[in-house]
Amino acid sequence: MKKILISVLVLILFALSIGIVNSEPVKRGDINSDGDINSIDFALYKLYLLGGYQINDITVADLNGDGSANSIDYGYLKLYLLGRISTFPADEISTPTPTIPQTENALLIPHKSWTCGMPEGIPKPEIGKLVFEVDMKLDMVYNLGETPYGKRQVLVVKSGTVEGERIKGTVMSGGLDFQLDISNGVTEVEQILVIKTDDGRYMYIRSAGTGLNQNDLRMVPDIEVPKNGTYGWINNGKYVGRRIVDTVAKTMKIRVYDISGIDVKNYSDNSVTVTKPENIPYQPWDYRKANGERKGNVFITEFVQLGESQSIGENKNGNRNIIPITGGYVTGSINAKILAAGADYQNLSNPMTIDARYLWQTDDGEIIIVRNGGQFGSLVPTFEVRKDSKYSFLNTNLYLSSDPSMGAGGVTITFYESRK
């Protein structure tokens, strides 16, 4: 034991001496600032996690760009040293392009693949009437890197508050925000939030957003509230929003404006159109539907832990019931844990449909976006993961799902390889 402690001290002193002498700018993963990323950095990172080493500049250890240094970053360092990734997710985060003054007041015409429910154009949100503001704290920020659709970042909501003239409430934990940065600077966002009002009612908000850059990102929320009751007035509005994110501080703010009295045609003479490169596939808004497929070999089995239901009830889009996902595990061809994020955003109207959105974290640290949707008897799971990941086959292979089998505290689901 004494020899081990002496060896560790020598290693630390050696690393510190190199860091002091070296005047070159530090880079992510180079824990001892010697200009190289190697097994010494890996050993020092482990010591740091065990409380035996101090990292003065957290930037070198924050490998996924979420503002902290933890076991997830340690996993990315391991993948780098094994040659499975060539860059860290934090190095791939693009710097937002400054807003172009002459376009910030223009009507934004979305791309045909991501219309946000307003193909005719999204006006500047601030020309409408402010309805409410949402201030949120983020639990986690996951930078997946380059997926088939672009650079993907997933934000997981920890908590939040809602303030408006006619509504007040809190944001339920586990909300998801999927940001996509495309190579030409365009940003697209899908966001799913659940709000509980001060008088105990639930609201479901699924938003789509787009922008020529992150500084002028415009959101279009689809808000579901009970048809009858205190908040029925929300069904009569037409809404756009502004989203502001600080991944370092782990905060996100949403401002929602009502533009129902505004004719966007009045802005058509001053408009800009979102374009996207032709060589990339478009991200989907709806879940995949099977086409003449049958179940093949078992791929994985998952046990999904569930929280208490959050019922919206009858609303303009059906009968929404939300069951939060609070954890679980995956076994089979992939071994992973299910993160406490997302939910089954099911619609109980006939025919009943499931639309579960959640995240896996594999045993070697990879984050995988999972969606399992459809009617009972025909559920179809899809995945999104880094293009250079060893799990990249998930992006293209087809799978089918069993119906959920209820158990104590959750459900068991089996995914199968799809066969024609």
VMD Tcl script that draws the C-alpha trace (Angstrom):
set ca {
  {0.00 0.00 0.00}
  {2.87 2.36 0.88}
  {4.51 1.74 -2.51}
  {1.23 2.51 -4.30}
  {0.83 5.82 -2.45}
  {4.42 6.81 -3.23}
  {3.89 5.96 -6.92}
  {0.72 8.04 -7.05}
  {2.48 11.01 -5.40}
  {5.37 10.77 -7.85}
  {2.91 10.66 -10.76}
  {1.06 13.73 -9.49}
  {4.27 15.71 -8.86}
  {5.57 14.78 -12.30}
  {2.30 15.83 -13.94}
  {2.19 19.10 -12.04}
  {5.77 19.95 -12.94}
  {5.03 19.43 -16.62}
  {1.91 21.56 -16.37}
  {3.86 24.42 -14.79}
  {6.65 24.39 -17.37}
  {4.41 24.04 -20.41}
  {3.13 27.43 -21.62}
  {1.08 26.08 -24.54}
  {-2.72 26.55 -24.39}
  {-4.43 23.62 -22.68}
  {-6.74 21.33 -24.61}
  {-9.61 19.14 -23.50}
  {-8.49 15.77 -22.18}
  {-4.94 16.96 -21.48}
  {-5.38 16.83 -17.71}
  {-1.73 17.52 -16.84}
  {-1.26 20.11 -19.62}
  {1.80 18.41 -21.13}
  {0.49 18.73 -24.68}
  {-0.47 15.05 -25.03}
  {-3.59 13.06 -24.18}
  {-2.52 9.67 -22.88}
  {-2.76 7.13 -20.06}
  {-1.29 9.59 -17.56}
  {-4.27 11.89 -18.09}
  {-6.58 8.89 -17.74}
  {-4.98 7.97 -14.40}
  {-5.14 11.55 -13.14}
  {-8.81 11.82 -14.11}
  {-9.57 8.71 -12.07}
  {-7.71 10.22 -9.10}
  {-9.74 13.40 -9.53}
  {-13.01 11.47 -9.40}
  {-11.78 9.70 -6.27}
  {-10.91 13.03 -4.64}
  {-7.14 12.57 -4.84}
  {-6.29 15.17 -7.49}
  {-7.25 18.79 -8.10}
  {-8.05 20.09 -11.60}
  {-7.68 23.87 -11.62}
  {-9.09 24.51 -15.09}
  {-12.29 22.48 -15.40}
  {-12.35 23.14 -19.16}
  {-9.73 20.46 -19.82}
  {-11.88 17.85 -18.04}
  {-15.30 18.92 -19.35}
  {-15.25 16.69 -22.42}
  {-18.96 16.86 -23.29}
  {-19.37 20.61 -22.78}
  {-22.00 20.51 -20.03}
  {-20.01 22.71 -17.64}
  {-18.97 19.94 -15.24}
  {-16.39 17.15 -14.99}
  {-17.69 13.74 -13.98}
  {-17.80 10.05 -14.84}
  {-19.46 10.76 -18.20}
  {-16.43 12.82 -19.27}
  {-14.17 10.08 -17.91}
  {-15.99 7.65 -20.20}
  {-15.37 9.91 -23.21}
  {-11.66 10.03 -22.35}
  {-11.59 6.23 -22.30}
  {-13.31 6.09 -25.72}
  {-10.74 8.57 -27.08}
  {-7.76 6.57 -25.81}
  {-9.26 3.37 -27.24}
  {-9.55 5.07 -30.63}
  {-13.34 4.87 -30.79}
  {-13.71 8.65 -31.09}
  {-11.29 11.16 -32.58}
  {-12.70 14.30 -30.95}
  {-14.63 15.09 -27.80}
  {-18.28 16.26 -28.01}
  {-17.34 19.60 -26.42}
  {-14.91 20.31 -29.27}
  {-17.75 19.90 -31.76}
  {-20.06 22.51 -30.21}
  {-20.41 25.26 -32.75}
  {-20.18 28.92 -31.82}
  {-23.50 30.65 -32.57}
  {-23.41 32.94 -35.59}
  {-24.20 36.56 -34.68}
  {-27.74 37.61 -35.54}
  {-27.94 39.50 -38.82}
  {-29.71 42.78 -37.98}
  {-31.70 43.01 -41.21}
  {-33.28 39.57 -40.67}
  {-34.18 39.65 -36.98}
  {-37.49 41.38 -37.72}
  {-38.19 39.34 -40.85}
  {-40.75 36.59 -41.27}
  {-38.90 33.28 -40.94}
  {-40.00 30.66 -43.49}
  {-39.14 27.19 -42.08}
  {-37.62 24.43 -44.18}
  {-40.20 22.09 -45.71}
  {-38.88 19.18 -43.60}
  {-39.32 21.04 -40.30}
  {-42.24 23.45 -40.69}
  {-42.88 23.83 -36.94}
  {-46.60 23.87 -37.71}
  {-46.23 27.28 -39.41}
  {-45.13 26.63 -43.00}
  {-46.40 30.08 -43.98}
  {-43.76 31.66 -41.75}
  {-42.89 32.33 -38.11}
  {-42.98 36.02 -37.14}
  {-40.70 37.58 -34.58}
  {-42.22 36.37 -31.27}
  {-41.95 39.72 -29.53}
  {-44.55 41.33 -31.82}
  {-47.19 39.28 -29.98}
  {-48.54 39.53 -26.44}
  {-46.51 37.83 -23.71}
  {-48.57 34.99 -22.21}
  {-46.11 33.36 -19.82}
  {-42.43 32.82 -19.09}
  {-40.77 29.56 -18.09}
  {-37.49 29.57 -16.13}
  {-35.83 26.17 -15.88}
  {-32.82 24.55 -14.30}
  {-31.20 21.78 -16.32}
  {-30.29 18.45 -14.82}
  {-27.96 17.28 -17.58}
  {-26.61 18.45 -20.94}
  {-25.64 15.63 -23.29}
  {-23.60 16.43 -26.40}
  {-23.96 13.38 -28.61}
  {-21.75 14.75 -31.37}
  {-22.47 14.23 -35.08}
  {-25.51 12.04 -35.73}
  {-27.01 11.38 -39.19}
  {-29.02 14.62 -38.94}
  {-26.34 16.99 -37.59}
  {-24.75 17.82 -34.24}
  {-27.15 16.71 -31.54}
  {-27.45 18.08 -28.02}
  {-30.01 16.85 -25.49}
  {-31.04 18.95 -22.50}
  {-32.81 17.31 -19.55}
  {-34.95 19.56 -17.36}
  {-34.52 19.36 -13.59}
  {-37.13 21.88 -12.41}
  {-38.66 25.22 -13.26}
  {-41.31 27.85 -12.67}
  {-44.04 29.30 -14.87}
  {-45.17 32.91 -14.49}
  {-47.89 34.66 -16.45}
  {-50.78 37.06 -15.99}
  {-53.31 34.21 -16.04}
  {-51.19 31.18 -15.21}
  {-48.61 30.13 -12.63}
  {-47.05 26.76 -12.02}
  {-44.00 24.52 -11.97}
  {-42.17 22.50 -14.60}
  {-42.07 18.77 -13.98}
  {-38.65 17.11 -13.98}
  {-37.54 15.01 -16.94}
  {-38.53 17.38 -19.75}
  {-36.52 16.91 -22.94}
  {-35.03 19.43 -25.36}
  {-33.47 18.04 -28.55}
  {-31.26 20.62 -30.28}
  {-29.86 19.97 -33.75}
  {-27.10 22.14 -35.23}
  {-26.74 21.71 -38.98}
  {-23.52 22.34 -40.91}
  {-24.80 25.53 -42.59}
  {-25.52 27.17 -39.20}
  {-29.25 26.39 -39.06}
  {-30.61 25.18 -35.72}
  {-33.69 23.01 -35.18}
  {-35.23 22.12 -31.81}
  {-37.86 19.74 -30.53}
  {-38.90 20.28 -26.93}
  {-41.32 18.40 -24.67}
  {-42.38 19.87 -21.32}
  {-45.05 19.11 -18.73}
  {-46.31 21.90 -16.48}
  {-48.31 21.58 -13.29}
  {-50.32 24.70 -12.51}
  {-50.66 26.07 -9.00}
  {-54.18 24.65 -8.82}
  {-53.04 21.14 -9.73}
  {-53.79 20.94 -13.48}
  {-51.34 19.51 -15.99}
  {-50.34 21.06 -19.32}
  {-48.43 19.32 -22.11}
  {-46.26 21.44 -24.40}
  {-44.55 20.00 -27.46}
  {-42.65 22.65 -29.40}
  {-40.76 22.77 -32.66}
  {-38.23 25.50 -33.30}
  {-35.92 26.69 -36.02}
  {-33.60 29.55 -36.86}
  {-30.90 30.66 -39.25}
  {-28.70 30.66 -36.16}
  {-29.08 30.14 -32.41}
  {-29.41 33.87 -31.72}
  {-32.74 34.10 -33.56}
  {-34.31 30.75 -32.74}
  {-38.11 30.83 -32.92}
  {-40.26 28.22 -31.21}
  {-43.82 27.18 -32.04}
  {-45.44 25.48 -29.02}
  {-48.44 23.17 -29.32}
  {-50.09 23.44 -25.90}
  {-52.56 20.85 -24.64}
  {-54.88 21.75 -21.75}
  {-58.27 20.29 -20.73}
  {-61.03 21.40 -23.10}
  {-63.14 22.71 -20.26}
  {-61.89 24.48 -17.19}
  {-59.75 27.32 -15.95}
  {-57.23 27.18 -18.79}
  {-59.55 26.57 -21.72}
  {-58.67 30.04 -23.04}
  {-55.25 28.69 -24.06}
  {-56.94 26.63 -26.79}
  {-57.98 29.86 -28.54}
  {-54.48 31.26 -29.03}
  {-51.77 30.95 -31.65}
  {-48.35 30.93 -30.07}
  {-44.69 31.49 -30.86}
  {-41.84 31.57 -28.40}
  {-38.28 32.53 -27.68}
  {-35.82 30.02 -26.19}
  {-32.62 31.07 -24.38}
  {-30.16 28.44 -23.12}
  {-27.02 28.74 -21.00}
  {-25.40 25.30 -20.88}
  {-22.63 26.48 -18.54}
  {-25.06 27.81 -15.93}
  {-27.46 24.97 -16.82}
  {-30.47 27.23 -17.30}
  {-33.12 27.58 -19.98}
  {-35.76 30.28 -20.39}
  {-38.84 30.16 -22.62}
  {-41.06 33.16 -23.38}
  {-44.39 32.37 -25.06}
  {-46.30 35.04 -27.01}
  {-49.81 35.01 -28.49}
  {-49.87 36.15 -32.14}
  {-53.45 35.10 -32.90}
  {-54.41 38.66 -33.88}
  {-51.50 39.11 -36.28}
  {-51.69 38.39 -40.02}
  {-48.29 37.03 -41.07}
  {-49.07 37.95 -44.69}
  {-48.34 41.54 -43.71}
  {-44.70 40.50 -43.23}
  {-44.29 38.47 -46.43}
  {-42.40 41.29 -48.19}
  {-39.67 40.99 -45.56}
  {-38.94 37.29 -45.18}
  {-36.01 34.90 -44.99}
  {-36.10 31.18 -45.76}
  {-34.38 28.42 -43.83}
  {-32.30 26.17 -46.09}
  {-30.56 22.88 -45.37}
  {-27.79 20.93 -47.13}
  {-29.09 18.33 -49.57}
  {-26.62 15.65 -48.49}
  {-28.09 15.01 -45.03}
  {-31.31 13.19 -44.07}
  {-34.08 15.18 -42.43}
  {-34.89 14.50 -38.79}
  {-38.40 13.05 -38.30}
  {-41.22 14.69 -36.35}
  {-43.42 11.57 -36.13}
  {-42.51 8.05 -35.02}
  {-41.76 5.40 -37.65}
  {-44.53 3.06 -38.79}
  {-43.80 -0.54 -39.77}
  {-44.45 -1.56 -43.37}
  {-45.02 -5.26 -43.98}
  {-42.52 -6.26 -41.29}
  {-42.43 -9.12 -38.80}
  {-40.44 -9.81 -35.66}
  {-37.09 -11.56 -36.03}
  {-34.45 -12.33 -33.41}
  {-34.62 -10.73 -29.98}
  {-32.43 -7.62 -29.91}
  {-32.76 -6.33 -26.34}
  {-35.05 -6.48 -23.34}
  {-35.60 -3.42 -21.20}
  {-37.21 -2.83 -17.84}
  {-38.53 0.73 -17.68}
  {-39.25 2.25 -14.28}
  {-42.25 4.59 -14.28}
  {-43.50 7.44 -12.13}
  {-47.05 8.52 -11.35}
  {-49.29 9.42 -14.29}
  {-49.81 13.06 -15.20}
  {-53.18 13.24 -16.92}
  {-54.16 16.13 -19.19}
  {-57.47 14.50 -20.06}
  {-59.62 15.40 -23.06}
  {-58.03 18.15 -25.12}
  {-57.84 19.41 -28.71}
  {-55.51 16.54 -29.70}
  {-57.26 13.66 -27.93}
  {-56.88 12.33 -24.40}
  {-53.30 12.84 -23.24}
  {-51.80 10.83 -20.38}
  {-48.13 11.17 -19.47}
  {-46.18 8.52 -17.57}
  {-42.70 9.75 -16.55}
  {-39.70 7.47 -17.08}
  {-37.59 7.40 -13.91}
  {-34.94 4.77 -14.68}
  {-34.43 1.15 -15.64}
  {-31.98 -1.06 -17.48}
  {-31.35 -2.73 -20.84}
  {-29.91 -6.21 -21.45}
  {-29.16 -8.22 -24.57}
  {-27.18 -7.05 -27.60}
  {-26.69 -3.76 -25.73}
  {-26.27 -3.32 -21.99}
  {-27.30 0.07 -20.66}
  {-29.14 1.96 -17.99}
  {-32.25 4.00 -18.72}
  {-31.85 7.58 -17.55}
  {-34.44 9.44 -15.49}
  {-35.70 11.59 -18.36}
  {-38.60 11.67 -20.78}
  {-41.89 9.81 -20.58}
  {-44.52 7.86 -22.43}
  {-46.64 10.68 -23.85}
  {-49.54 8.39 -24.66}
  {-52.84 9.33 -26.24}
  {-55.76 7.34 -24.80}
  {-58.17 8.23 -27.61}
  {-59.28 5.36 -29.85}
  {-57.06 3.88 -31.17}
  {-54.75 4.27 -28.18}
  {-51.18 5.16 -29.13}
  {-47.87 5.19 -27.29}
  {-45.12 7.74 -27.96}
  {-42.28 7.11 -25.50}
  {-39.24 9.39 -25.66}
  {-36.24 8.61 -23.45}
  {-32.47 8.02 -23.20}
  {-30.17 5.05 -22.76}
  {-26.64 5.33 -21.40}
  {-24.61 2.28 -22.36}
  {-22.16 0.63 -19.98}
  {-19.31 2.35 -21.85}
  {-20.89 5.81 -21.59}
  {-22.64 6.30 -24.94}
  {-25.90 8.29 -24.95}
  {-28.61 6.90 -27.23}
  {-31.90 8.65 -28.01}
  {-34.81 6.18 -28.01}
  {-38.32 6.59 -29.36}
  {-40.91 3.82 -29.23}
  {-44.26 4.68 -30.74}
  {-47.40 3.39 -32.37}
  {-50.60 1.55 -31.60}
  {-50.66 -1.49 -29.35}
  {-49.64 -4.53 -31.37}
  {-47.55 -2.47 -33.80}
  {-45.00 -0.52 -31.75}
  {-41.84 0.55 -33.58}
  {-38.65 1.74 -31.83}
  {-36.10 4.04 -33.46}
  {-32.74 5.33 -32.27}
  {-30.29 8.19 -32.77}
  {-26.61 7.98 -31.85}
  {-23.24 9.32 -33.01}
  {-22.30 8.36 -36.57}
  {-18.83 7.19 -35.49}
  {-20.09 5.22 -32.48}
  {-19.82 1.45 -32.32}
  {-23.61 1.59 -31.93}
  {-24.10 3.52 -35.18}
  {-25.93 0.51 -36.67}
  {-28.90 1.68 -34.59}
  {-29.28 4.68 -36.90}
  {-30.10 2.51 -39.93}
  {-31.26 -0.93 -38.79}
  {-34.98 -1.55 -38.35}
  {-36.60 -2.93 -35.20}
  {-40.01 -3.85 -33.82}
  {-41.27 -3.78 -30.24}
  {-43.49 -5.90 -28.05}
  {-46.30 -4.29 -26.10}
  {-45.35 -3.25 -22.55}
  {-45.79 -5.97 -19.93}
  {-46.73 -4.47 -16.58}
  {-44.73 -5.35 -13.48}
  {-43.91 -3.92 -10.07}
  {-42.86 -0.29 -10.57}
  {-42.60 -0.41 -14.34}
  {-42.91 -2.32 -17.59}
  {-40.85 -4.90 -19.48}
  {-40.48 -4.45 -23.24}
  {-38.64 -6.57 -25.81}
  {-37.20 -5.16 -29.04}
  {-36.79 -7.44 -32.05}
  {-34.85 -7.25 -35.29}
  {-37.25 -6.46 -38.11}
  {-37.78 -8.95 -40.93}
  {-39.66 -8.51 -44.20}
}
mol new
graphics top color blue
foreach p $ca { graphics top sphere $p radius 0.5 }
foreach p [lrange $ca 0 end-1] q [lrange $ca 1 end] { graphics top cylinder $p $q radius 0.2 }
display resetview
